[in-house]
Amino acid sequence: MDLLRKLMPLKARHEELAALMSQGGLGGEEFVKLSREYAELEPIVVAVNSYEKALKDFEDVQAMLTDPEMADMAQEEYKALKETIPGLEQQLKIALLPKDIADNRNAILEIRAGTGGDEAALFAADLFAMYKGYAAVQGWKFEVMEMRESDLGGFKEIVVEVTGNGVFARLKYESGVHRVQRVPETEASGRVHTSAATVAVLPEAEEVDIALNMNDIKIDTFRSQGAGGQSVNTTDSAVRLTHIPTGTVVEMQDERSQHKNRERALKILRSRLFEAERLRLLNERSADRKSQVGSGDRSERIRTYNFPQGRVTDHRINLTLYKIEDVVNGKALDEIIGELISHDQAEKLAELDF
């Protein structure tokens, strides 16, 4: 009951927000702000209502147990509710965990080849295919924004916009260094090589999140370059943006239109600045946490894909799956992400006093 008392103000705020939004007369930004807060409170209120109903039903069933005529019928429901209520309480606690402000956002997914030369670029292409397959399983839209191909058909770098329901909440756990161990197609002696690629997942920012001052941005234009460095366009359609206060640089040359490249580059720049601020706030809030699962530290080796042994190991939670083909085609990736989410929730719950 102490838990429910703590939740009553949230339930009251949810009702207040519903009333405010139904009155009309709100400005666009104000309505967006209120509706976002309402959406964040919605799962908590649903969990509260389910928990309250279960507790009320449990009281009623306990009363029925003292009635000889009703006891047999009530016994089964009593047992079911006794098993259900702890699960509902756990769901409620999870719903109460501090929310990542970016969880409901779309994401900018950046994959870059690391150590390993051509093999690293081929591995980056494999990771791209894995996330494309995973997006298809989740019903998300997957659109390439920028790519730099290697001579052997891999990717030196590829940037994708992923849109859909709860994209960032799941993909954010993919930020970090991914390592592959396998025999490259170019290896004549059959030796296993180790290569790496870096994945960065950024929450897509909106203009209301980051107000960019164009006076703080240096804009350079140049001709698009192909895989071998040759010019592939006769006009200066490629764009390089430099955010002077932070030194953040974004290049975009995939589109033939300079205007479109500039628009996409601004979207990525805004998302990178938003992510930097999100991580700063997250680190402040979780300064005492020993584990940083899903923190987005891109220097951290997070996962190894070992093809000779057919296994994928996530080093953050010591999880190994012997189904590498299902992981790299995107079908089993959610098993890993689901475990990462559960681990993260368990650590956060351990810190809270309910």
C-alpha positions in Angstrom: 0.0 0.0 0.0 3.0 2.3 0.6 3.8 1.8 -3.1 0.3 2.9 -4.1 0.4 6.0 -1.9 3.6 7.1 -3.7 1.8 6.6 -7.1 -1.3 8.6 -6.4 0.3 12.0 -7.3 1.3 10.5 -10.7 -2.2 9.3 -11.3 -3.6 12.7 -10.4 -1.1 14.4 -12.8 -2.2 12.0 -15.6 -5.8 13.1 -15.1 -4.8 16.8 -15.0 -2.9 16.5 -18.2 -5.9 14.8 -19.9 -8.1 17.7 -18.8 -5.6 20.4 -20.0 -5.3 18.8 -23.5 -9.0 18.5 -23.9 -9.6 22.2 -23.2 -8.0 23.4 -26.4 -6.3 26.7 -26.9 -2.8 25.4 -26.3 0.1 26.4 -28.5 1.8 23.7 -30.7 4.9 23.4 -28.6 3.0 23.4 -25.3 0.6 20.7 -26.6 3.5 18.5 -27.7 5.2 18.9 -24.3 2.0 18.0 -22.4 1.1 15.1 -24.7 4.7 13.7 -24.3 4.3 13.9 -20.5 0.9 12.2 -20.7 2.3 9.4 -22.9 5.1 8.8 -20.4 2.7 8.5 -17.5 0.2 6.3 -19.4 2.0 2.9 -18.8 2.4 3.8 -15.1 -1.3 4.5 -14.7 -2.2 1.3 -16.6 0.0 -0.7 -14.3 -1.4 1.1 -11.2 -5.0 0.3 -12.3 -4.2 -3.4 -12.9 -2.4 -3.6 -9.5 -5.3 -1.9 -7.7 -7.8 -4.2 -9.3 -5.8 -7.3 -8.4 -5.5 -6.2 -4.7 -9.3 -5.4 -4.6 -10.1 -8.8 -6.1 -7.7 -10.5 -3.6 -9.6 -8.9 -0.7 -12.9 -10.0 -2.1 -11.7 -13.6 -2.6 -10.3 -13.7 0.9 -13.7 -12.8 2.2 -15.3 -15.5 0.1 -12.9 -18.1 1.6 -14.7 -17.7 5.0 -18.0 -18.6 3.4 -18.5 -22.4 3.4 -20.6 -22.2 0.3 -18.1 -20.1 -1.7 -14.8 -21.4 -0.4 -14.3 -24.1 -3.0 -15.0 -21.8 -5.9 -12.8 -19.0 -4.4 -9.8 -21.3 -3.7 -8.6 -21.5 -7.3 -9.0 -17.7 -7.8 -7.2 -17.0 -4.5 -4.2 -19.2 -5.7 -4.1 -17.5 -9.1 -4.2 -14.0 -7.7 -1.5 -14.8 -5.1 0.8 -15.8 -8.0 -0.2 -12.8 -10.2 0.1 -9.9 -7.7 3.9 -10.1 -7.3 4.3 -9.9 -11.0 2.1 -6.9 -11.3 4.0 -5.2 -8.5 7.3 -5.9 -10.4 5.7 -4.4 -13.6 4.7 -1.4 -11.6 8.2 -0.9 -10.2 9.7 -1.2 -13.7 7.2 1.4 -15.0 8.3 3.7 -12.2 12.0 3.6 -13.1 13.5 6.9 -14.2 12.8 7.3 -17.9 15.4 7.9 -20.6 14.0 11.0 -22.3 15.0 9.5 -25.6 13.5 6.1 -25.4 10.5 6.8 -27.7 12.6 8.5 -30.3 13.6 7.3 -33.7 17.4 6.7 -34.1 20.4 7.6 -36.2 22.5 4.4 -36.6 26.1 4.9 -37.5 28.4 1.9 -38.4 32.1 2.5 -39.0 34.8 -0.1 -39.9 37.5 -0.3 -37.3 40.7 -2.3 -37.1 41.1 -5.0 -39.7 41.2 -3.2 -43.1 39.0 -4.7 -45.8 37.7 -7.4 -43.5 36.5 -4.7 -41.0 34.6 -3.0 -43.8 33.0 -6.3 -44.8 32.0 -6.9 -41.1 30.5 -3.4 -41.0 28.4 -4.4 -44.0 27.3 -7.6 -42.1 26.3 -5.4 -39.1 24.3 -3.2 -41.4 22.5 -6.3 -42.8 21.9 -7.5 -39.2 20.2 -4.3 -38.2 18.3 -4.1 -41.4 16.9 -7.6 -40.7 16.2 -6.7 -37.1 14.3 -3.6 -38.2 12.2 -5.7 -40.6 11.3 -8.1 -37.7 10.3 -5.1 -35.5 8.3 -3.4 -38.3 10.6 -0.4 -38.4 11.5 1.7 -41.4 15.2 1.6 -42.4 16.6 4.3 -44.6 20.2 4.9 -45.6 21.3 8.5 -45.2 25.0 8.3 -46.1 27.5 5.5 -47.0 31.2 5.2 -48.0 31.9 1.8 -49.6 35.2 0.0 -49.6 36.8 -1.5 -52.7 35.6 -5.0 -51.8 32.0 -4.1 -51.3 32.0 -3.5 -47.6 31.4 -0.2 -45.8 34.0 2.2 -44.4 31.0 4.0 -42.9 27.2 3.9 -43.2 24.6 6.1 -41.6 21.0 5.0 -41.4 17.8 6.6 -40.1 15.6 4.0 -38.2 12.0 5.0 -37.6 9.2 3.3 -35.7 7.8 2.5 -32.3 10.4 2.5 -29.4 13.4 2.4 -31.8 16.0 4.1 -29.5 14.8 2.2 -26.4 16.1 -1.1 -28.0 18.9 0.0 -30.3 20.7 2.2 -27.7 22.2 -1.0 -26.3 24.1 -1.6 -29.5 26.5 1.4 -29.1 30.1 0.2 -28.8 32.8 -1.8 -30.4 31.6 -5.1 -32.1 34.3 -7.7 -32.8 34.3 -10.5 -35.3 36.5 -13.7 -35.4 36.4 -15.6 -38.7 38.4 -16.7 -41.7 38.2 -13.8 -44.3 37.4 -14.7 -47.9 40.7 -13.1 -48.9 42.7 -15.4 -46.5 44.4 -18.2 -48.5 45.8 -20.0 -45.5 42.5 -20.4 -43.6 43.7 -18.5 -40.5 41.1 -16.9 -38.2 41.3 -13.1 -38.2 39.9 -10.6 -35.6 38.4 -7.4 -36.9 36.2 -4.7 -35.4 33.5 -2.1 -36.2 32.1 0.6 -34.1 28.3 1.2 -33.8 26.9 4.5 -32.6 23.1 4.9 -31.9 21.9 8.5 -31.6 18.3 9.5 -30.6 16.9 11.5 -33.4 16.5 15.1 -32.2 13.7 17.5 -33.1 14.1 21.2 -33.6 12.5 21.9 -30.3 15.2 19.8 -28.6 18.3 21.5 -30.0 18.0 25.1 -31.2 21.0 25.4 -33.6 22.5 28.9 -34.1 23.6 28.9 -37.7 26.2 31.5 -36.8 27.9 28.7 -34.7 28.1 26.4 -37.8 30.8 26.5 -40.5 29.5 25.2 -43.8 31.9 23.8 -46.4 30.9 22.3 -49.8 32.9 20.0 -52.0 32.4 17.4 -54.7 31.2 13.9 -53.7 33.9 11.2 -53.7 33.5 7.5 -54.6 35.0 4.4 -53.0 38.4 5.0 -54.6 38.4 8.7 -53.9 37.4 9.7 -57.4 34.9 12.5 -57.9 31.4 11.1 -58.7 29.7 14.4 -59.2 30.4 17.5 -61.2 28.9 20.0 -58.7 29.8 20.8 -55.1 26.9 19.0 -53.7 28.6 17.4 -50.7 28.4 19.3 -47.4 30.6 19.4 -44.3 29.1 21.1 -41.2 31.4 22.0 -38.3 29.7 23.0 -35.0 32.3 25.5 -33.7 31.4 25.4 -30.0 31.8 21.6 -29.7 34.0 20.8 -32.7 31.4 18.3 -33.9 31.8 17.6 -37.7 29.2 16.0 -40.0 29.8 15.3 -43.7 27.0 14.3 -46.1 27.5 13.5 -49.8 25.0 10.7 -50.6 22.5 13.0 -52.2 23.0 14.8 -55.5 21.3 17.9 -54.1 23.4 20.2 -51.9 20.2 21.3 -50.1 19.2 17.7 -49.3 22.8 16.9 -48.0 22.7 20.0 -45.9 19.3 19.1 -44.5 20.4 15.5 -43.6 23.7 16.8 -42.1 21.8 19.2 -39.9 19.6 16.3 -38.7 22.6 14.2 -37.7 24.4 17.2 -36.1 21.3 18.0 -34.0 21.1 14.3 -33.0 24.7 14.2 -32.0 24.4 17.3 -29.8 21.2 16.0 -28.3 22.9 12.6 -27.5 25.8 14.4 -25.8 23.5 16.3 -23.5 21.4 13.1 -22.9 24.5 11.2 -21.8 25.7 14.1 -19.6 22.4 14.0 -17.7 22.4 10.2 -17.6 25.9 10.1 -16.2 25.0 12.7 -13.5 22.0 10.6 -12.5 23.8 7.3 -12.5 27.2 8.5 -11.1 27.1 5.8 -8.4 26.3 3.0 -10.7 29.1 0.6 -11.3 27.7 -0.9 -14.5 27.0 1.3 -17.5 25.0 -1.2 -19.7 23.7 0.7 -22.6 25.6 3.9 -21.7 26.7 4.4 -25.3 30.5 4.3 -24.6 31.8 3.7 -28.1 35.3 2.7 -26.9 33.9 -0.3 -25.0 34.1 -3.8 -26.6 30.6 -5.0 -26.1 30.1 -8.1 -28.3 32.1 -10.8 -30.2 30.8 -12.8 -33.2 32.9 -16.0 -33.4 32.0 -17.7 -36.7 34.2 -20.9 -36.3 32.5 -21.7 -33.0 29.0 -20.4 -34.1 28.6 -18.2 -31.1 27.9 -14.6 -30.2 29.0 -13.3 -26.8 27.8 -10.1 -25.2 30.6 -9.2 -22.7 28.5 -6.8 -20.6 26.2 -9.5 -19.2 28.3 -12.6 -20.1 25.6 -13.9 -22.4 26.5 -16.4 -25.1 24.2 -17.7 -27.8 25.2 -20.5 -30.1 23.0 -19.3 -33.0 25.2 -16.9 -34.8 23.3 -17.1 -38.1 20.0 -16.2 -36.5 21.7 -13.3 -34.7 23.5 -11.8 -37.8 20.3 -12.0 -39.9 18.5 -10.1 -37.2 16.0 -12.8 -36.2 17.6 -13.6 -32.8 19.2 -10.2 -32.0 16.2 -9.3 -29.8 17.1 -12.2 -27.4 20.3 -10.4 -26.6 18.7 -6.9 -26.4 15.9 -8.3 -24.2 18.5 -9.7 -21.7 20.3 -6.4 -21.7 17.1 -4.5 -20.9 16.3 -6.9 -18.1 19.8 -6.6 -16.6 19.6 -2.8 -16.8 16.2 -2.8 -15.1 17.3 -5.1 -12.4 20.3 -2.9 -11.5 18.1 0.2 -11.4 15.5 -1.5 -9.3 18.2 -2.5 -6.8 19.0 1.2 -6.3 15.5 2.3 -5.6 13.7 2.1 -2.2 10.1 1.1 -2.7 
